[in-house]
Amino acid sequence: MSPPSPEVRVSTDGSTATLLAALLKLRTELSGAALGLDIPGASDGREAQRALLTQLDDYVLPRLVQLDAPLLTVVGGSTGAGKSTLVNSLIGRRVTESGVLRPTTRSAVLVHNPADADWFQPDRILPDLARATTQSHDTRSLTLVAAHTVPKGLALLDAPDVDSIETENRRLATELLAAADLWLFVTSAARYADQVPWDYLREAADRSAAVAIVLDRTPDTSMGEVRGHLARMLTARGLKDSPLFTVLETEVDDDGLLPPSSVAPILNWLHDLAADPEVRSAIVTQTLDGAVRKIVFGAFDVADAVADQGAVLSALVEDVDRAYTGAEAAFAKAVSDGTLMHGELTARWRDFAGSGDLLRGADDRIGRIRDRIVDSVRGRRARVAEVHESLAHNVELLLLEQAEAGAHGAYQAWEQNPAGSGLIEGPGRELDRATRTLRSRAERISSDWIEACTEIVRAEGGERRMTARFLALGTAGSAVTLGICVVNELAPREDEANTGAAIARELLFDVFGDATARRLVELAKEDLLRRAGAVLRDERQRFYDVIARTAAAPAAADSIRAAARAAEDARHTDLIPEDWD
């Protein structure tokens, strides 16, 4: 094995705590960045994000935690290249099954020295693969085999074909090769120029991974020509220093094993690696440093994808805000402009207050109202309750109407946006309508607002509560009178005679005085708008929640970039000391 590149060195004190902390932070930022909006480049961003998280979880983080773990050598390569036969021959017995019929879907097999068994427990390398003792067709399991013929400090992992037509096989092969300290890449005279294996080898070169090549199943007559061509291809692709072993095409014995002499150069080389802690550490560090560097670069690509999503997300949020802000404004306008004075409310209010002759003086009307109310306390209470009920009902309907308008406006805006249209589909969304529980909530809030008017009257009435005029109306009557004044505060004066709003204003002002009455109206209006605003904000939150589950906030891109820069700084600190010469 050639020595690692001179710019990659093990830290002088062996500490990687800073790098580990930085990469954990980067992982948190990457995993928390949703890329669910269907926009150009989103699928590439998601794939890059998945690959980085897999690389971190399967190799980089476990390896940083256990730098002294055995050198994990993953044997991978083309279909029919003889990987399993090679592994069995290196071990000296059958430990992994060759696929007679292709493609063969099977679990990966990791062969280690019995003394190294603890290094490969489920909480360590490749934690997402379940451990097994026998090989199966489950690609999400890892078969562990202990063999004394494997040198201590090294392990061999037989991976599926990188060019398998089975998706699960290819995915597992990619995952295992990304977790390797050393790639033992097996090809054959018939397959060495295939594109797919070279894509993997180019990936290895890009991240400075340690690679060795085995040219297997090659006839003696063509060995020189094929080996020379393969060597030139390796040089052209940045892998000229990678060891190149050759295995001639030969018969296997009854156990399916190659002659020991065929694999002796590879076996001796592996034993030499395992026996030299410094070389083994240098290989780990070289591969680890290349993986971290590639992760840092890839994180910036993911950050760019997150930023693209963030720009679209901002537009979607603006659509929602515009719709619901409009709904709140429409509610606030309708609350005060007399819109609510319709239907039974007008009739019940007149029945309670007595419209009378609007040209007569307020004192006369107050007196007549007082006389009428005193005549029948029970009747007064019934009429107050009726006004209360009608006023609350009209407020409830207005709140429902504007909640529906907000939902419809936001939904319609998203429907016209390619990214937004994907968010409003699917069962259980129902974003085009207000929530199902809104009616009961609106009913409760409307009634609670009338009760709040009662509390405002009690709190602000002061000494007036014992005056004859206050007693004529009573606390409940004063409260509904306050409510009628609120919903007619901005109504045109010419409409007041028809709605009885003038009577409500005169009653309230006569009982409490101009300044206090105006303050009561303002307090009651603010209370209603606050309650309605809270409801509409909750309705709006449904859209925000969908976005939050689908796309990262715009600031997430900057957080990923900052974490990536910190990881790069830590890589230079822990893996490439500045004092090296």
Summary of the structure (lengths in Angstrom):
residues: 581
radius of gyration: 39.0
end to end distance: 22.9
largest distance: 124.6
contacts: 1980
relative contact order: 0.13
helix: 63%
strand: 9%
